[in-house]
Amino acid sequence: MTFEQLKSLKWVDVLYYALFEPRTMYRNIRDRHSFSIYPTFLIPAMVTISEIVSFYLLKSGGYMLYYSLTYGWILNFMLISVFIIISASLIDMARQFAGFNGNIKHIISIINISMFPKIFFLPVVYIFSTIGFAEVFFYFLASFCLFIWSSLIIILSISEMNGAGFGKSLLICMFPGILFFTTAFFTFLLTLIGFFQFFFI
């Protein structure tokens, strides 16, 4: 996706397919030789704003909203971008271990575009915070449902990219999470052992 394609509204096809036909979305990305990953970072940028505003709607506003939409947005966007690049690198590594060719640029694009459903988070939170009906419950419910939707977009796109089944693609996409939780678990375990050795031995 280049900036010229953004002007020509070709990105509408990509976003539509992302929502309803992730496999077609990936074929659309693959077949466009001029596709660039950089404009796709506009999606996580918009999602970051949506999540910040949604959070403050839940809190009924606040004087910190201005700072969150400026400095907070920049920091959050940078952290999310780093997280996306690391996750894409790990997924690409897992794909290569599974015997598939690497293509980290396409994976970054897939992850960025997969966040598009989260744009709907703000309208959902706004509706329930306005009517004052179980807004906290629907805040977390919407977060969970949109997370599942985004995850399915990634898994189905990777499945199309690999020419592999859903199960194998699911395992490949779970690799970053498995690695993170395994590392966190052993770090916690080693810290706990060190704590007991220091104080009780």
C-alpha positions in Angstrom: 0.0 0.0 0.0 1.7 3.2 -1.2 0.5 6.8 -0.5 -0.6 7.0 -4.1 -2.9 4.0 -3.5 -4.2 5.7 -0.4 -5.3 8.6 -2.6 -6.9 6.3 -5.1 -9.0 4.6 -2.4 -7.6 1.2 -3.3 -7.0 0.7 0.5 -10.8 0.4 0.9 -10.6 -3.1 -0.7 -7.9 -4.2 1.7 -9.8 -3.0 4.7 -13.0 -4.6 3.6 -11.3 -7.9 2.9 -9.5 -7.6 6.3 -12.9 -7.5 8.1 -14.7 -10.2 6.1 -12.2 -12.2 3.9 -8.7 -12.2 5.4 -7.4 -14.8 2.9 -8.5 -12.5 0.0 -6.9 -9.6 1.9 -3.5 -11.3 1.9 -3.8 -12.2 -1.8 -4.5 -8.6 -2.4 -1.3 -7.6 -0.6 0.8 -10.3 -2.2 -0.3 -9.5 -5.8 0.4 -5.7 -5.4 4.1 -5.4 -6.1 4.1 -1.7 -5.1 2.6 -2.5 -1.7 4.4 -0.6 1.1 4.2 -1.4 4.8 4.6 2.2 6.0 1.0 3.5 5.4 -0.3 0.4 7.2 1.1 1.9 10.4 -1.7 4.5 10.2 -4.0 1.8 11.5 -2.3 1.2 14.8 -1.9 5.0 15.1 -5.7 5.4 14.8 -6.4 2.5 17.1 -4.1 4.0 19.8 -6.2 7.2 19.7 -9.4 5.2 19.8 -8.3 3.2 22.9 -7.1 6.4 24.7 -10.4 8.2 24.1 -12.4 5.1 25.1 -10.5 4.8 28.3 -11.2 8.4 29.3 -14.9 8.0 28.3 -15.1 5.2 30.8 -13.6 7.6 33.4 -16.0 10.4 32.3 -13.2 12.5 30.9 -10.4 14.1 32.8 -7.8 16.8 32.5 -5.1 14.2 31.6 -6.9 13.5 28.3 -5.0 16.2 26.5 -1.6 14.9 27.6 -2.7 11.3 26.8 -3.7 12.3 23.3 -0.3 14.1 22.7 2.6 12.7 24.7 0.8 9.5 25.7 -0.3 8.8 22.1 3.3 9.2 20.8 4.7 6.9 23.5 1.9 4.3 23.1 2.2 4.3 19.3 6.0 3.8 19.5 5.6 0.9 22.0 2.9 -0.7 19.8 5.0 -0.4 16.7 8.0 -2.0 18.4 5.7 -4.8 19.7 4.3 -5.3 16.1 7.8 -5.6 14.6 9.0 -8.0 17.3 5.9 -10.1 17.0 6.2 -10.2 13.2 9.9 -11.2 13.5 9.0 -14.1 15.8 6.1 -15.2 13.6 8.4 -15.1 10.6 11.0 -17.1 12.5 8.4 -19.7 13.4 7.3 -19.9 9.8 10.9 -20.5 8.6 11.3 -23.2 11.3 8.1 -24.8 9.9 9.7 -24.9 6.4 8.0 -21.8 4.8 9.8 -18.9 3.1 10.2 -15.8 5.2 8.5 -12.5 4.4 8.5 -10.2 7.4 7.2 -7.1 5.4 4.0 -8.9 4.6 3.6 -10.2 8.2 4.1 -6.6 9.5 1.4 -5.4 7.1 -0.9 -8.3 8.1 -0.6 -7.4 11.8 -1.1 -3.7 11.2 -4.2 -4.2 9.1 -5.5 -6.8 11.5 -5.9 -4.1 14.1 -8.5 -2.3 11.9 -11.5 -3.9 13.7 -10.3 -2.2 16.9 -11.4 1.1 15.4 -14.9 0.1 16.3 -13.9 0.0 20.0 -14.6 3.7 20.5 -18.2 3.7 19.1 -19.1 0.7 21.3 -17.7 2.3 24.4 -19.3 5.7 23.6 -22.7 4.2 23.2 -22.7 2.3 26.5 -21.0 5.1 28.4 -23.6 7.6 27.1 -26.6 5.5 28.1 -24.8 4.5 31.3 -25.5 0.8 31.0 -22.8 -1.7 32.2 -20.1 0.3 30.4 -17.3 -1.4 32.2 -18.6 -4.8 31.3 -19.0 -3.9 27.6 -15.6 -2.2 27.6 -13.9 -5.5 28.5 -16.3 -7.5 26.3 -15.6 -5.3 23.3 -11.9 -5.6 24.0 -12.0 -9.4 24.1 -14.2 -9.7 21.0 -12.1 -7.3 18.9 -9.0 -9.1 20.0 -10.4 -12.4 18.8 -11.4 -10.8 15.5 -8.0 -9.3 15.0 -6.3 -12.6 15.9 -8.5 -14.5 13.3 -7.5 -12.0 10.6 -3.8 -12.8 11.4 -4.2 -16.5 11.6 -6.3 -16.8 8.4 -3.9 -14.5 6.5 -0.9 -16.5 7.7 -2.7 -19.7 6.7 -3.2 -18.3 3.2 0.4 -17.1 3.1 1.7 -20.5 4.1 -0.8 -22.6 2.1 -1.2 -24.4 5.4 -4.1 -25.4 7.6 -5.7 -23.4 10.3 -4.2 -25.4 13.2 -0.6 -25.1 12.0 -1.0 -21.4 11.3 -2.5 -21.0 14.8 0.6 -22.6 16.4 2.9 -20.4 14.3 1.0 -17.2 15.4 1.0 -18.4 19.0 4.8 -18.6 19.0 5.5 -15.0 20.2 3.0 -15.5 23.1 4.4 -18.9 24.0 7.9 -17.5 24.0 6.9 -14.4 26.0 5.1 -16.4 28.7 7.8 -19.0 28.9 10.5 -16.3 29.3 8.4 -14.5 31.9 7.7 -17.7 33.8 11.4 -18.7 34.1 12.4 -15.2 34.9 9.8 -15.1 37.7 11.0 -18.6 38.9 14.7 -17.6 38.9 13.9 -14.4 40.7 11.9 -16.3 43.3 14.7 -18.8 43.8 17.2 -16.0 44.2 15.0 -14.3 46.7 14.7 -17.5 48.9 18.4 -18.1 48.6 19.3 -14.6 49.7 16.9 -14.4 52.7 16.7 -18.0 53.9 19.9 -19.8 53.1 
